């Protein structure tokens, strides 16, 4: 797999890790935060979000715990030290990728 292929696949992971970087969030909150912060450009649906959350949890990049709030049971997710390390690596690769795209698409100005 080429590095750019892994960037495309990893961008969803990076967004989720970023969403839980500063505080615990439940799945719906993660999806809403990403949509809000992207100005509605990026949308996560339950069918794709929850399998990704489970995969990140299995990799031990996030941890989840069940909580009851206002009578609703929700799984709250937070980033782990391994997740922080992975997020830093993904951000570094993303910056290099974005610089390359900007040079080609926008020009050297």
C-alpha positions, -999 to 999 in steps of 0.1 A, spaced: 0 0 0 13 34 -9 17 61 18 -10 82 1 -35 53 3 -28 50 40 -34 87 44 -68 85 29 -77 55 51 -61 71 82 -77 105 79 -109 92 95 -89 77 123 -70 110 127 -103 129 129 -117 107 156 -84 107 176 -84 145 174 -120 146 185 -112 127 218 -78 143 223 -89 169 248 -120 153 265 -141 122 266 -169 120 240 -196 96 230 -201 85 194 -228 109 185 -209 138 201 -178 128 180 -198 128 148 -214 162 156 -181 178 166 -165 167 133 -194 179 113 -196 213 132 -158 219 130 -157 211 93 -185 235 85 -207 205 75 -182 193 49 -174 161 68 -201 138 80 -199 105 99 -228 81 100 -233 54 126 -227 26 100 -192 38 95 -184 56 128 -191 28 153 -170 1 135 -142 26 134 -145 33 171 -144 -4 179 -113 -8 157 -95 21 174 -105 6 208 -92 -28 197 -59 -12 187 -58 4 221 -56 39 206 -88 49 225 -106 34 255 -143 33 261 -164 31 292 -202 29 297 -219 57 315 -255 66 322 -265 102 318 -300 116 318 -313 80 318 -293 72 286 -265 46 285 -236 59 264 -201 47 257 -176 74 263 -143 74 245 -109 89 253 -75 88 237 -48 66 252 -10 73 253 -6 50 223 -34 69 206 -16 102 212 15 88 197 -3 76 167 -22 109 163 11 128 163 25 106 136 -6 109 115 -6 147 118 30 148 107 23 127 76 -9 147 69 11 180 70 36 167 45 8 154 23 -11 187 25 21 207 16 26 186 -14 -10 190 -26 -9 227 -20 23 231 -40 8 213 -69 -28 225 -68 -23 261 -57 11 267 -71 42 280 -55 29 316 -56 
